[in-house]
Amino acid sequence: MDSLPTSINEQLLLEAVIKQATQEQIRQIPKVDRIHFNEALDLRLEYKNILKIDLLTEFTSLVKLNLNNNLIKEIQGLDSLFNLKWLNLSFNRIEKIKGLESLHKLEVLNLSNNKITRIENMDTLENLSHFLIANNFLSQLDNVLYLKRFKKLFKVYLTGNPVTEEDDYKLFIVAYFPNLMCLDNMLIDKETREEAFNKYRYILEKITHEELQKQQVYVAQQSCEAELKLHKDAFVEFLNGSCLFDSMLTDDPEAPRLRCVLGVAPLLQTFEDQMVELCMHLFDVGLAQHKQRETELNSFFSGQNEVEAHYRKKASQVLAMFDEQHKVSTMELQQLSDPHESEVKINQCNDEITQLYESLLTLEFELDNKLEDNIRQLDTCILDMVADFSETAQGIFSQCRDLEDNHYQKMQEIAIGFLDRVAKENLEGDVPHDVLMLFTDKNAVMDALATSHDNHLLRISDRENQLVTRVSNWNVSLIKEIQEKGFQQNHMRLSDINRYVDHLRRQLDSVL
């Protein structure tokens, strides 16, 4: 190992890449500065006294990285190594596992002979199959159970850690990792598995039960999230029940006292039942409309793909005919020696290229027009669907407001009757003191009812505006996104045509 600490620099990387290149690859590199780091698959930087992982952002294709036997204290600078499958950081000075979040494809991780005290921060390494962390400072056996999340784990190497000195360490690991095939460089035999299972049977059964429960909770949670997403996509989330009705009463300070008045509770229940029925109707309509929109969109995208495939086929036919004709013309040009005849032939070849260019542009123009026509038809269709849904929703919300108006009138009637009985002290049963205090002031009662009424109507209108605005914005953004994507694809196809024609003209010039 070199005597002085070093840093990763471009020269070091160039030398490492060239050293790893095959002889054939080396012959194809006339100059060192033409090496492309993003094409390197294997990089060996061991025994360099490197202090810090740095300058690896261009190594996006790297599969294997060896940084063992250096002076590295921190795992960092690996964020762009998305294709890395093998990482060796053994014999360094690392104290904490971190900086591995981007290495989703990593299969082999060697952290042996460092100063690590805890296995952690490896959740994203779902493809990990070999984990070597020998000769570190791991002291808690339970911490090793962190590795249970890696379903592909095949080999674990823990030798030299304090944790391996605990009683029944091997049986513990074998029991808790039934899929593990190799522990500390030794294959796990059948007898050891049976012994481990028998020793930890009841604990394992409990863990299995707990994991099953967690899995069930997770599946249920995922199902709920998927269902909620569907409802949001249909713009009717939380309308399949009493959520809107409950929200109307949430900020109503007098609601609890008014419920104590004779006749209010059954009136509220009837109001709630009618509101829930209307909301459920809107919810069902929303889901049905969403399904229709999805069907229409699927049909649209399928149609666009068919149109593009049709014109790609026509363009391929035009190119095939041109290639056949152009090869003949090029061969004839190469055989000519008379300058005048060559010039005539060159003009003919250029005319053929121009004709190809115009034919491809014509096809692209026809394709673009056809795709735009389809987008306009989709826009009209979706706009009609959105308008129909919005109109239906507004009608249902209007019915909700009618229910609120009717409820308000009946509440006024009940309140006036109760005010009269309070004034005459003609009350039946026990009435809470705070309710009696409210009904000693008619204006206060009527103001409270009016405020509640206004708040209820506001809640209904807010939910209506939210639905109508969101569905309208969705329609606008949908068509805009489709149009922008179509524009980008058209631009790319035109660029391809121009590049190909330029290539043909340069090729023709090279024949001369």
N, C-alpha and C positions, 0 to 999 in steps of 0.2 A: 504494500500500500504506500502511496506517496506520503512524504513526511509532512507536507503542509496542507491545511484545509483548503478546499477549492469550491467554486461555484459552478453551476451548469452554465455554459456559454455556447454560442453557436458553433464555434470551432470544435468543442468537445462533442456536440451532437453530430456534426458532419462526420467526424472521424468514426464515431460509433455506428452510424448508419452505413458508411462505406465498408466498415469491417464486417458488418452483418450481411452485406449484399453478396450475391453469388458472383462468380467470375464472369458469367455472361452479362449480368447487370452492370458490373464494373466496366466492361468493355463498351457498354452503351452510354456511359457517362463521360463525355470528353472533358467536361469541366466540373469541378467540385460544386461551384455555385449553382449548377442546374439541378441539383438533387432536390426532390420534393419531399419534405417531411411527411406530408399527408398520405404518402404512399407506403411509408415504412410499416412493417408488420411486427418487427422484433427489435427491441432496443436493450442493449446491455450496458449498464453504467455502474457496474460493481467495482469495488476496490479503487474508488476515485477520491476518497476523503471528502465527498460532497456534503455540504452543510444543509442545503435547502433544495427541495424539489421545485424546479422553475423552468420556464420556457418550453413547456410541452404542449402548448395550445394547438399547434399545427399538426400534431400526431394523432389525427382523428381516426385513422385506420389501424392504429397500433393494437395488436392482439396480446403481445407478451412484453412485459417490462421487468427488468432485473435491476434493482437499486440496492441490493444487499451489500453488506460490508462497507458502509459509509458512516457518516457522522450525523445523519438526519435525526432531528429531534421532533419534528412535527409532520404529520401527513397532510399535504396540501398540494395545490397545483395540478390535480388530476381531473378537474371538472370536464374537460373536453375529450377525455379518453373513453368515449361511449362504447367502443368495440373491444375494450380490454377484457381478456379472459384469464390472464395469468399475471399476478403481481407478487414480486418477491421483495420484501422490505426487511428481511432478517439481518441480524447483526448490525443494528443501528442503535440509536439512543431514544427511541420513541417511548413516551410515557402514557399517551392517551390515543385510543382508536377514534378517529374522526376523519372527515374529508373524503369519504368513500361513496357519498350519496349518488353520484352520477354513474357508478360502475355497475349498471344493471346486468351486464352480461358476464361479470366476473365469476369464474369457476374455481380458481385456485388462489388462495391468499396465504402467504407465508409471512408471519410476524414474529417468528422465533428469535430468541436472543435479543430482546429489547428490555424495556423497563415498565411494561404494561401491568396494571393492577386490576383491570376490570374489562370484561368483554361487553361492548356497547356500541351504539351508533352504526349498526350494520343492517338495519331493517330493509334497505332497498336491494340487498344482494341476494335476490330470490333464486339465483342459479348457482349459488355456492355449493361445491361438492367436496372440496379439500380445504381444510382449515388447519394451519400449523401455527401454534403459538407456544412452542416449547421454550423452557428456560426464561420465563418471565416471572412476575410477582403475583400471579393469581392465587388468592388464598381462600376464596369462598366457593364451596362446591355448588351452592344454589345458583351462583352467577353463571356457571357453565350451562344451566338450563336455558339461558338466553338463546342458545343455538338450536333449540327445539323448533324454532320458527322456520328453519331451513330444511324443507322437505326433501331436497336432493342431496343432503349431506351424506357423504360416503366415507370420508376419512377425517379423523380428528387426532392431532398430535399435541399432547399436553405435558409430556415428560419434562421434569426439571422445574415445575411449579410447586409451591407449597401445598396446593390443593391435592396433588397426587399422593401426598403422604397420609391423607385421612384414611381411616379404616373403611374397608369395602369400597374404596374409590372406584375400582374397575367395575364391580358389580353395579354400583350406582349408575355409572355412565351407560353401561350396557342395558340396564333396565329402562332407563328414561329415554334411550335412543334406540328403539327396536330396529330401525332401518340402517343403523350404522354398521359398516362392514369391517372397518379397520380402526383400531385404537392404539395409539402410540407404536405405530409400525408393526402391529401384530393383528393378524386376522382373528376375528371373533368367532370362536367355534360354537357348535351346537350345545355342548355341555355347559359352557359359560352362560349362554343365553338362558337355558333352563334354570340354572342356579340363580341367576339375577331375577328372573321372573318370579320364582317361588319366594325369594326373599322380600321382594317389593310388590307382591301381588295386590294386596289390599290398597296400597297407596296408588298403584297404577290404575286400578279399577276406579278409584275416586277421581283421579286426574282425567281418565277417559270420560267419565260421567260429566265432569266440569267442562271439559273441552267440547263435549257434545252440546251441553247447554249453551255455551258461548257461541257455538256454530249456529244453533237454532236462533239465538238472539240476533246474531249477525245477519242471517238469512231474512229474518223478519224485518230487521232494520232496512236492509237493502230493498226488500219488497215495498216497504212503506215509502222509502225515498223515490223508488221508481214510480209508485202510484201518485205521489205528490207531484213529481215532474210531469206526468201525464196530465194531471189536473191543471197545472200551471200552463202547460202548452195549450190546453183547451180554454184557458182564461177563466176557469170556474173553481179554482182552489178554495176549499173551505165553504163551499156552498152546498155540500152534501150533508146538511145537518142544521143545527141551531146556531152556528157560529155568528151569522149576521144578526140574528135576534139577540143573542147574548151580548154582542158588542154594543147594541143599542142601549142596553141597560147598565153597561159597565160604568159609565160616567154619570149615572143618574143618582144623585145623593139622596133623593127622597123616595126612591123605589122601595127600600126595605120597610119604611114606615107606612107607605101606601098599601103594601101587601097585607098589612094587619087589618085594613078596613074590610068589613064584611062585603063580599061580592067581588073584590078585586082579584083574589087568587084564581078563581075559575075563569074570570075574564082574561087574565094574563095567559092562562094555559090555552084557552081557545085561540088567542092572538098568536101565541108561539106555534101551535099546531098548524094554523093557516099559513104563517110565514115560512115554516119549514117545508110545507107542501109546495109552495111557490118556488122556494130555493132549490128543492130537489128537482122540480120540473126544469128549471133553468140549467141545473147541473147536467141532467140527462141530455138536454138539447145541446149544451156545449160539447159534451163528449161525442155526440153523433155528428155535430158540425166539424169537429176536429178530425174525426175519421174520414169524412168526405174530403176535407182539405188535403189530408195525407194521401188519400187515393188519387186525387187530382194531381198532386205534386209528383207522385211516383209515376203516373202515366206521362206527365210532362217530361221528366228526366229520361224515361225510357224512350220517348219519342225523339228527344234531342240526340240521344246516343245513336238511334237508328239513322237519323238524318246525317250525322257526322260520319257514320260508317259507310253510308251510301256514297257520300262525296269523296271519302278517302279511297274507295274502290275506283271511282271514276278518275281521280287524280293519279292513282297507281297505273291505270290503263293508259292514260296520256303519257306518263313518264316511261312506261315500257315501250310504247310506240316510238317515242322520241329517242330513247337509248338505242334501239335497233337501227333507226335511221342515222343517228349521229355517229355511231360506230363506223358505219359504211362511209359516211362523208369524211370522217377523220382519217380512215385508212386511205381513201382516195387522195386526200390532201397530202399525206406523207409520201405518196408515190409521185407527186408532181414535181417537176424541176423547172418548168417555165414560169417565171415570175408573174406574168399576166394571168396565166391559168390558175396559179396559186391564189392570186388576189381575188379572182372570181369565185373560187371555191371557198375562200375564207369568208367572203361576203355571204355566200350561200349558208355556210355554217352559222354565221351570226344571225342570219334571218331565221334559221331553224330555232336557235336559242330564243330569239325574240318572240317567235310564234309560240314556243313552249311557255315563255313567261306570260304572254297574254292569255293563253289557254288556262294556265293555273290561276291567274288573277280572276278570270271570268268564273271559274269554278268556286273560288273563294268568295267572290261577290255574291254568287247564287246561294252558297251555303250560309253566308252571313245574313242575307235577306230572309232565308227560310227560318233560321234560328230566331231572328228578331220577330218575325211573324208569329212564331210559336210563343215567344215571350209576351207579345201583345195580347194574344189569345188567353194565355194564362193569367195575365194581369186583369183582364176583363172578367174572367171566370172567378178568380179569387176575390176580386172587388165585389162582385155580386154576392158571393158567399158571405163575405165579411159584412156587407150591408144588411143582408137578410138576418144574420146572427145578431148584429147590433140592434136591429129593429125589434127582433123577438125579445132580446134582453131588456131593452128599454120598456117594452110593453109589460114585461113581468115585473120590473122594478116599479113601474107606474101602479100596478096592482098592489105591490107592497106598500106604497104610499097611501093608497086608498084604504088598506087595512089599518094603517097607522091613524089615518083621519077618523075612521070609524071607532077605533079603540079610544082615541082621545075624546071623542064625543061621549062615549059611554062612561069613561072615567070621570068626565065633568059631571054627568048625571049622578053617579055614585057619590062623588065628593059633595055635591050640593045637598043630597039627602043626608049624608053623614054630618055635614055642618049643621043641618037643621036639628038632628037628633042630639048633637053635642050641646047646641044652644038650649034645647028643652030638657037636657039631662035625661033623655029617654034612650039609654044605652043598654044593650044586652051583653052579658058576659064581661070578662075583664079586658080592658083596652089599655095598652101601655101608656104610661104618662107622657112620653115624648110625642106619641101620636095625638093625644088629646091637646097637647100644647100647640101642635101644628094647626089643628082644626079649630083653634080659638080665633084665628085670623083668616077670614075668607079670602082676602086679597093675596095673602101669602100662599094659600093653597092653590088658588087659580094661577098665580105666577109660577109656582113650582110645576104644575101640570103643563103650562104653556112652554116653559123652558125644556121640560122633558120631551114634549112633542116636537119642538124645533130640533133638539139634539137627535131624536130618532130619525126624523126626515133627513137630517144632514148625513147621518151614517149611511142611510139607503142611497142617497145621491152620490156620496163619495165612492161607494162600491160600484155604482153604475158608471160613474165617470172613469174609474180605474179600468173597468172591463172594456169600455168602448175605446178609451185612449190606447190601451195596450194592443188590442186587436187591430186597430188602425195603424199603429206604429209598426206592428209585425208585418202587415201587408206591404207597407212602404219599404221597409228594410229588406224584406224578402226579394222583391222585384229589383231593388237597387243592387243587392248582392249578386243576383243572377245576371243582371246586365253588365256589372263590372267584370265578372268572371268571363262572360262572353267576349267582352272587349279585349281582355288580356289574352284569351286564346286566339282571337282573330289577329292580334298584334304579333303573337308568337308565330302563327302560321305564315303571315306575310313576311316576317323576318327570315323564316326558314326558306321561303321561296326566293327572296333576294340573295340570301347567302349561297343557295344552290346555283342560281344563275351566275353570280359573280365567280363561283368556283368553275363553272363551265367555261366562262370567258377566259379566266386565267389559264385553264387547261388548254384551251385553243391557242392562246398566245405561246404556250410552252412548246407546241408542236412545230412552230416556225423555226 
